[in-house]
Amino acid sequence: MAQAIAFYVLAAFILGFAVLVVSTKDTVHSVLFLVLDFLFVAALYVLLGAPFLAAIQILVYAGGIVVLYLFVVMLVNLKRAPEAHQDPHRRTKLGFGLSAAVLLELCAIAVFSNAQPAPAAAATNALAAMPVSGNTEQVGWLLYTSYLIPFEIASMLLLVAMIGAIVLAKREL
Amino acid sequence: MMLSAALFMIGVIGVMVRKNIIIIFMSIELILNAVNINLVAFSNQLHNAIGQVFAVFVIAVAAAEAAVGLGIILAFYRNKETVNIDEMNLMKW
């Protein structure tokens, strides 16, 4: 019961901050709301039994990505308001219409797919085959056994992205 | 599930409605977070850690995407002095 209450409180905070991120005029405020949103999502991960992911979320998102955003907001001079336009409501109406279309699509998928919950027995068998216990140990075990090749590919992707970002942001090569 | 869907929709609305490209990027991060919440929720429900492994991959890809995307924004801003996507018509024909 207490878990359900905690979940709903966290969910309310996450959705509220997400709305603020999208709707705030000032970009810096938007970035700061994004930090709060990520922190609450990390709390939700802890509630869902994934403390390792919660730590990763705080380190990578709240610590890394958001600082990157703040630097870009600082470098990009936002004196001229980007929202100024002759017909500001034209794009807004179109955007909400397209978003409603995506929502309808999601609802259609949810209605027509009628997914069956997977049998829990198989999952527990897979878990029993693991020689380790504890959340972080389980994730690490899976990463370095079943998902070793995707793990290495992800590291290559990060390396390429790092080089690409440096090349793009450099003034002249 | 409902929380994830709602967060996803807010992200989609952000992508569609706003004109500041930095806010659009933050909306994309919100969408990726919604996907992660979904993965972790199923991982919790099925007592299976594979969902969390995939969430780690999603975070890695999101970091790469943010780095490259912000690099592109910087390069573009240096050339055109704008972050308004209505004025980004370099590739229009």
Interface residues (C-beta under 8 A of the other chain):
Chain A: A11 I14 L15 A18 V19 V21 V22 T27 S30 V31 L34 D37 F38 V41 L44 Y45 L48 G49 A50 F52 L53 I56 Q57 V60 Y61 G64 I65 L68 Y69 V72 V73 L75 V76 L78 R80 P82 E83 H85 R91 T92 L94 G95 F96 L98 S99 V102 L103 L106 P117 A118 A120 A123 T124 A126 L127 N135 Q138 V139 L142 L143 S146 Y147 P150 A154 L157 L158 V160 A161 M162 G164 A165 I166 V167 L168 A169 R171
Chain B: L3 A5 A6 L7 F8 M9 I10 G11 V12 I13 G14 M16 V17 R18 K19 N20 I22 I23 F25 M26 S27 E29 L30 N33 N36 I37 V40 A41 S43 N44 Q45 L46 H47 N48 A49 I50 Q52 V53 A55 V56 F57 I59 A60 V61 A62 A63 A64 E65 A66 A67 V68 L70 G71 I72 I73 L74 A75 Y77 R78 T82 V83 N84 D86
